[in-house]
Amino acid sequence: MTAAIQTIWSELLVATLADAGIATVVISPGSRSTPLVAALAGDPRLELVTIIDERAAAFFALGAARATGLPAAIVCTSGTAAAHYLPAIVEASLAGVPLVVITADRPPELQACGASQTIDQLGLYGGFVRGAFDLGAPVGQVPALRGLRRKLIQAITLARGPHAGPVHVEVPLRKPLEPTLPTTDDERALARAAMALRGPVAIAPPHLAADPAALTALADAIAAEPDGVIVVGAMPAGFAAHRDAVFALAARAGYPVLAEAGSQLRFGPRPVGVAMIDHVDLIPAAQRPAPRLILQLGSEPVAASWPAWLATIRARRWVLGGATWADPDSAAHRVILGDVGVAITALGGRLSGVERSAAPASFGDRENTVPGIGASAAPTQIADRRSSSRIRTTAWLDTWRDLEVRAAAAGARAIDEHPRNEVAAVRAAIEAVPTHGVIQIGNSLPIRVVDHLPAGGAPRTVLTQRGAAGIDGLIASAAGATRGGHPVLLVLGDVSFAHDLGGLLAARCASAPLAILVVDNRGGQIFAGLPVARANLGAAFERHFVTAPELDPSAVALALGAKALTAASPAAIGTAVAAALATRGVTVIHAPVSVSGAHDVRRTAIEAFATPTVRNARSNS
C-alpha cells in the first residue's frame, strides 16, 4: 500500500457517504483520522462540524439526526476517542436514531502489541449498534474499492431501517497519513476506477410492517369495546405527520387520547370532537373511568401516575410499539410490531369498514386464528354492542372531558398558589416558542412538568431523549437539533446543565437560534418525589442524591462564549425566550425557581381537584 492508494481509498469512502445522502458529518480532531478528514474537507456536498470533545460531538450528531430523521456521521481518531461516543450511541440505539459512527484505527500489525493510542475496536459498542463493519486496511485493488463502497452502503441502509439506529464503521489506516496524489500508472488507473464507481445511491431501507391479521383483530376488538382509551408515549419528530390519522382513529373509536408531551400530539390544532386529556396525571387514579381496552402507541407514558393506575384496572392493553417491544410490566394483551404511523392509518381504515357493516360471519373465526387472542364474542353479541356504542361512547367521552376541565382548572389554580414554581416557568417559555419551533425537553423533572401544562395552540415539534432517559448530552444534542432549520428551545434542570458544560462549546456550531432555559431548583429535586426522600438519610440525601451544582449558569455561559441572562419571573422568562429565538446564536436563560415548586404544584392540584371551586369551574365558565 502507498499513501496515494490510501488517499484514493479515503476519498471514495467520503464520496460514498455523500452519494448515499449523508449531509452532516461531525469531526473530532486527531492524527490517525487524517486521511478521512482531508477527504471530507475536499467534498463540498458535506456540511462539516468540528467539535473537540467526542462525547459532545456524538450527541450533536444525535440531535441532528433526531431532528431531521436522516442519518448523521461522526468521525474520530483511534484510541479512547471512540469510547467517548458510547453514551450517544446507547441513546441512538434505544431511541431508533440513525447514526453512522466512523472510527479510524491502527492497522492489524499494530494491534495487541503495546502500540500507542491503540485499542481493540472490534465489538467496542456491543449490541448497541445495528451492525459493525471492518473496512480493512486500504489495498490497491479495484474489487477492494467496490467492497469498500458496498460495505458503506450496507451500513447506511442498516442505520435507516427497518429498526433505525447507529452503525459502526472501523477504518484501519497506515502511515504516512497525509493525502498524496497518484504518481505511478497503477495508482492513476486505480484513481480512475474509483472515480467511475461514484454516483448517487438511492438508499431504500426496508420498513417494518404490522401484520394485517393482527391489525384486523385489533380493529374488531376496538369496534366491540366502546370504553377504551388511546395512550401515546414519546414518539419521533416524524410522527407529527400522522397526527390526523391518530385523531381520525380516536373519533371513529370514540376513545379519548391521553398523550404525553413527547408524543407530537400535544402542540398544534386539534379537530373538534376529539377528546384530548392533557392533565391526566392530575386526576386521581380512583376517579378515572376504568377502560376495558387500552391502545398504547409507542413507549409507555412518563407520567408518574401511569404504572400505579395500570396496576389497578382490568383492561386489555394492545401495544403498537414500532420496532420495540414496549411492555415493561409484561402485562400487555398483545404487542404488534411495525411502523406505528402506517399501522394507525391501516387500523383506522379497518375500523371504519367494520363500523359500516354488520359483523361478518367469519369474524369469530378470524380472531381465533390469531395467536395470543382469546375466544371472541359471538357475532350477534358484537353487533348488539356496536348498536349501543354511540350512546355509551357519548357518555364515556363526556365523563373524560369533564375530568379534563376540572384537572386543568385545578392545575391552573395550583400554579397560581405557588410563587416561582417551575411549572409556571416552563409554561412561559413554551408559550414564547414560535409556530413550527422546536422544543427539546430534558429528563428528570422537566419532562414530567411539561405534562401539567395546557396544550394545543400553534404546531411545535417536541424532542425528547427518552431512549435511555439520561440527562447527559442535552445541550450538545439540542445544538445538533438546530440542523433541522428551526429555532430550538431546550428546557433542562441545573444538574443536567452542569452535566453537559462541554455541550456549550458544541453549541457554538448551532445553525439556528438556540435558547437554553436552565430551571434552577438547586439540584436533582426529582429525588424529593421518590421513596429515598423518606429513608431518613439526613445530610447524605442532599449530598449524594440532590447534588446541587452550586454554580451560576449565566457566568458559566458567558465564560464559554454564549449570551446569558437571569430571568426570575414567568413574564421575564417568556420575554427572554422570545428574544433568544429571534436572535442567531446561543442564549442561556437562568431561571431560579423554588426548590419544591414542581412537587407542590402537583400535590396541590390533585388535592384541589375535588374541591367545590374546581368542581364548579365548568358550570361557571
N, C-alpha and C positions, 0 to 999 in steps of 0.2 A: 504494500500500500504506500502511496505517496501523498503528500499534503494536497496536491491538486485533486486526487481521487476523493479524498475526504471532503474537500470543498464542493466538488460536484455532488457528492452524496448528500451533504447538508443542504445545499441549495434545492435539490429535488425534494427533500423532506419538507422544507419550508413551503415550496411551491405547491406541494400536495395539500398542506393544511389550507392554504388559500383556495385552491381548486375545489376543496371539499366543503367550503362555506365557513371556515373559521374566520372570524373578523377581528377578535380581540385576543392578544397574546400578552400575558403579564410575565415580565422577565425579572429575575433576581440575579444580580451580577456574580460572576465567578470565572475562574480560569478554564476549567475543563469544558464548559459550555461555549467557549469562544467560537468554534465553527458554526454552531447553531445561531448564536446571537448575531454574528456577522451576516449570515444568510437572511435572518429575519429583518435586519436593518436594510437589506437590499431589495425587499419586496414591498412595493408601495401599496399593495392591496390590504396589508395588515396594519391594524392600529396597535402600536406597541405602547405598553405602560411599564415603566421600570420602578419597582418597589424593592428596597434593600432587604427588608425582613421577609423571609419566605412564608412565615405564618400569615402575616398580613396580606402578602401577595396572593396567597391561595384563597383567603376569604374575599379579597377584592374580586377575583375571578369568579368565585362562587356567587357573589352578589350580582355580577354582570350576567351570568348565565341564568340565574333565577329570575331576573327582571325581564330578560329578552326571550327566554325559552330556548336559546341557541347555545351550543357548547362554546366555552372559552378555553383557551390553552394556557398553561403555566410552564415555564422553563427555568430550570435551576442547574447549578453545578453539582459535582459529586460530593460524597461525604455526608455529614449531618444535615446539609441543606435540604435534602429530600425528606428527612424525617420531620422537619417543621411543617410540611404540608399535611400531615396526618389529621389534625383536628378538622380542617375544612373538608378533607376527603371523607371523613366519617359523616359529617353533616350532609354532604352532597349525596353520599350513598343512601342514607336513610330517608332523605327528602326527595330523592329522584331527580337531582340536578345534574345535567351533563357537564363534565369536565374532562379535558384531555391533559393528563399530567405527564410532562416530558422531562426526564431527569438524565443529565449527562452522567457518564460513568467511566471508570478506568477500564481498559481492555482486559481480556482474560488473563494475560500474563502478569498483571499486577494485582490480581485477586488473591486473598488468603496468604499473603507473604509479607505483611507489615508495611505495604506501600502507603505513603501519606494520603490522607483525605480519601480513603477507600473503605467502603463498607459493602456488605453483601446486599444488593438491592433486590435480588430475586425474592419475590413474595413479601416485600417490605410492607405493603399495605394489606396483606392478607385477604380476607373475604370482603373488604370494604370497596374493592374495585370490581367492576363488571368483567374485566379481563386485564391481563398483563402481557405485554408484547416486548420481547427482547429483539431489537433490530439486528443485533450482531455488529461486530466491527466492520467499517466500510471496506469493500473489496472492489476491484476494478473489473467487474463482470456485468454485462447487461442483464442476465437473469436475476442477479442480486439486486439491481436497481428496480426491476419490476417487482421483486419480492418486497423491497422496502416500501414502494408505493401501495402495493396491495395490503400490507400489514397496517399501514396508516389509515387507509380507507376502511378496513375492517374495524379498527379501533374507534374511529369517529362514528361509524354506523352503530356499533355496540353502545357507545355513550348515549346515543339518541333514542334507543329503544330496542325491544319493547318495554324494558324496565330501565328507563334512563338513569344515568349515574356516571361516576368517574371511571376512567380507564387509565392504565399506566403504560407508558412507552419508555423503555430504557434504551439509551443510546451510548454504547461504548465508543470512546474516541481516543485516538493516539496522538502524541506529539510528533511533529510540530502542529500546533492548533490553529495558527494564523491562516487566513484564506490565501490561496495561491492559484494563479492562472495555469491552465494546461500548457505544457511546453513540448511534449512528445506527441507523435502521431497517435499513439494508443490513447493518451489522455484526451486529445482533441476528439477522437472518434467516440470515446465514452461520453464526453460532454454533449456531442450531437445526439447520441442515443438518449441521454437523459432529457434533453430539450424536447425530443419527439414524444416522450411519454407524458408531457404536461398537457393540461387541458381541463376544462370544467368537469366536475364529477357530481352527478345527481345522487345525493345520499337519500336512500329510500328505506328508512328503518322499518322493520315490521311493527305492527301495532297489536296490542293485546286486546282481543275482543271477547266480551262476555258471552257465555254460552246462551244461544237463543232459547233453548228449552228452560234454562234457569230463569231467564227474564220473563218468559211466559208464565211460569209458576209464580213468580213474584207478582206479576200483574193480576193474576187470578186471586192471589192472597189479598192484595190491596182492594180489589173490587168487592171481595167478600167481607171486608172489615172496615167499617166507616170510622171506627175510633182508633186512629193512628196518628203518628207524628213523623215529620221528616227532620232528622238531626244532621247537621253539617259541621264537620270539624275543619281544620286548616286544609286549604286546597292551594294548588299552584296558581300563579297570577293568570295563566291562560284559561283557568276555569271560568273567568268572568264572561267568556264567550258563550257559556252555557247557562247564564242566569235565566234567560227566558224559558229555556227548557225545564229548569227546576221549578220556576213559578207555574208553568203550564201543568206540570205533573201535580203540583200541590193543589191547583184549582180543580183538576179532574178528580183527584183522590179525596178532596175535602179535608186535607191534613194541614195543620199549622206547621210553620217552618221555624225550627229552633237552630239558628245559625250563629256560630261564633265569629269574631271579628276577622279572623284569617280565612274565612270561607269564600271571600269575594262576593258575598251576597248582602253584607250589612250596609254598604255605602252605595247609593245610586237609586234611581227611580224604582218604584215598586208598583205593580199593577193593582188596581182596585179589586178587592175580593180575596186577595191572598193574605192570610193572617201570619204576620211576622212577629214572633215572640222574642224581642230583643233583650228583655230583662228577666229571663227565666231563672237566672242564678239568684235573684232576689225574691222569688216566690217560694215560700217554704214547701218542702217536698210533700208534706202531708196535705197541702191544699191544692196540689196539682192534680188534674184529672189523670187517672191511670190509663194509659193507652194499652191496647191489646196488640198493636203492631208498631214497631219502630223501624223506619227505614233510615239507616245510617249511611251517609256519604263520606268517604274518606276516613280519616283518623277520628278517634273519639274526641269530643269537645274538651277544652282545657278547664271549663268551669268547675269550681271547687265542689259544687253540689252534684255533679253528674254521677260519679260512681256510687254514692250513697243512694241516690234516687233509683238508679238502675237496679240496685240490690233489693229494693222494696216493692217493685212492680213485677207482675207476671205478664210479660209481653214477649211475643216472638220478635226477635231483632234480626232483620236482614241487613247485611253489610255489603255495599258496593265499594270495595276497597281499592280500586285501581290495580296496581301491581303488588300491593302489600296486603298481607293477611292481618287486617286491623281488628283484632279481637283479643285485647289484653286479658280479659277475665275468662276467656274460653267458654263464654256462655251464649254466643250468637247462635241463632237458629240456623242461619246459613250465611256463608261468605261467598260472594260472587266476584271473581277477579275479572278485570277488564277495564278499558278506558271508561271512566265514570261519566264524562260528558256524553259520549256516544251511547252508553248504556241508558242514561236518563232519557235521551231523545227516543230511543227504541222502546223503552218502557212506557213512555207517555203515549206513543202510538198504539201499543198493545192495549193499554188501559182504556184508551178511547174506543177501540174496537170492541172490547168486552162490554163497556157500558152501553153501547148502541144496540147490542144484540142480546137475545136470551142466552142462558147458559148452554154451551154446546154439549151435545150428547157425550162427546169424548172428554169433557172437562175433568171428570174424576179420574179417568184412566190416565190422562196426560200428566196430572200432578203426581199420581202414584208411581209413574215411571222415572221420576227424577230422584236420584239418590239423596237421602237425607230428609225427604219430605214425608211427613206423616200422612195418614189416610185423610182424604179430603171429604168435605161435606157432600151430601147428595146434591145433584144439580138443582132439584126443586127447592131445597133449603137455601142454596146460594141465591137463586132467583128471588126467593122471598126476602132475603136480607137486602138484596140490591133494591128491591122495590121500595123499601122503607128507608134506604140510606140517605135520601135527600133530607128528610125530616131530622134524622139523627145527626147528620153532618152539620146542619144549621145550628142545632143546639150545642154540638161539640165545639164548633168554631167560636160560637158566641161566648161560651164559657172561657175558652183560652183568650179571646180578645178582651174580655172583662178583666181577667187576671193581669194581662199585659198593661192595660190602662192603670190599674191600681199599682202595679210594681213600678211603672215609670214614674208615677206621682210620688211613690214612697222614695224612690231613688233621688228624685229632684229635691225632695224635702230634706233627705239626709245630707246631700251635698251642701245645701244652704246652712245646715246646722253646725257644720264642722269647718271653721275657717282654715284656709291654707291647706286643704286636703289635695292629694294628688289626682283624685278623680276630676275635680274642677280644673286642675292644671292641664291634664291630658285633653279634656273636653275643649278647652280654649285653643289648644294647639291644633287639634284636628279640625276644628271649625275654620281655622285660618288657612288650611291647605286648599289650593285652587282646584277647580274641576280637572279631573284626569291626573291630578298629582298622585304621588306615591307615598304611602305611609308604611314605614317599617317599625314593627313593634318588638321591643326587646322581651326577653323571657323573664321569669320570676313574676314580680307583681305587675309590670306594665301590661302584659298580655291578658291578665285577668281583670285589671282595672278598666280596660277599654270595653270590656263586655258589659259594663254597667252604664254605658253612655247611650243616649239616643242615636239612632242610625237613620238610614235613608239619605235624602238630600242629593248632593252632587256626586257623580260617579268618581270613585277613587280606588286605586289598587292598594291592597294590603299585603305586605310581605312579612313573613314570619320565619323564624329559624327553629322550626318545630321538629326537624328530623331527629336530632339527638337532644334538642331542647336545652342547649348550653347557652351560657352568657358570653362565650368567647367570640372574638372577631366581629362584633356587631358594627363597630364604626367602619372597619375596612369593608365589610360586605355592603353596608349602606352606601359607601362611596362607589363601590362597584355597580350598585343598582342604578346610579345616575347614567350609566351607559345605555339605559333604556330611553334616554332623551327627555325625561320628565323631572321636575324638581322633586326632591325626596326629603321627607321629614322622618328622622329617626327619633323614637322615644325610648329611652333606656334609663336605668337606675344608676345611682352613683357608684355602686360596686362594679357594674358592667362597664361603666366608663373607665374606671381605674384599671380594669382587666384588659383593656384594649387601647392603652395610650399610644402604642405604636401605630394603631389604626389611624390616628390623627395625621401622622406623616403620610400614610397611604391616601388619606382623604385629599391631599393636595392634588391628586390626579382625578378628582371628581370632574365630570364633564357637564354637569348641570348643577343648579343651586342645591346645596345640602344644608339643612338645618338640623342640628343635633340638640334635642331637648334632654337635659340631664335632670331627671326628677330626683332631687336630693332629700332623702328621708333618713340620712345618717345610717347607712348600712343596709344589709340584706334583711329588710323587715318582713319578707315573706316567712321567715322562720318564726316570727311572732304569731303567726296563724297556724303553726304546726305543733304537734304534741310535744316536741322538745322544749318549747317555751314554758311548759308546765312541769318540767322534770326537775325543778329546783337545782339547777346547775350554778346559780349565783353568778359571779363575775365571769365564769367560764362561758356562759351563754353569750354575753356581749363580745368577749374576746375571740372566741373560736367559731361562732355562728354568724352573728350580726356583722362583725368586722367592718365597722365604719372606716372608710378610706382616709379620713382626716386630710383632705386636700381641697384646694379651691379650683373647681373646673375651669373657671374663667381665666385664672392666672396660668394654669397649665396650657390651655388652648392658645392664649396669646404668646406664650413662650415657644410654642410649636408652629406658629405662623398662621393660626386661624383667627377669624374675628370672634369676639366674645363679649357677652354682657350678662348681667344678672337681672332676672325678672321675678319679682316677689309676689305678684298677684295674677289671677287669671287674665285680667284685661291686658296687663303688661306682656304676658306670655303670648296672647293672641297677636298683639301688635308686633312683637319681636319675630314671631314665626312668619307672619305675612311679609314683613320686610326682608327677612332672610331668604325666603323662597322666591323673592323677586329680584335678588341680587346674586350675581355669579360668585362662586366661591363657597367656603365653608364657614358657618356661623355656629358657635356653641352657645347655647342659652342655658344658663344655670338657674334652675327653678327650685329654691329651697321650699320644702313643704313640711308639715307636721310629721313627727315620727310615726304616729299610729293612724294617720288620716285614712288610708285605704281600708283598714280593718274597721275603723269607726264608722265609715260610711256604709259599708256592707252590713254591719251589725245593726246600725240604726235603721237602715232601710227595711231589713227583714222584720224588725220589731214594729216599725211604723206601718207595715203592710196591712196589719189587722186593725189599725185604729180607725175610728169613725171618720176622721178627717180624710184619710186616704180612701176609705170605703166609699165615701160620697163624692169623691173627686169627679167621677164620670158623670154623675147626675147634675153636678153643679157647673160643669164645663159647657 
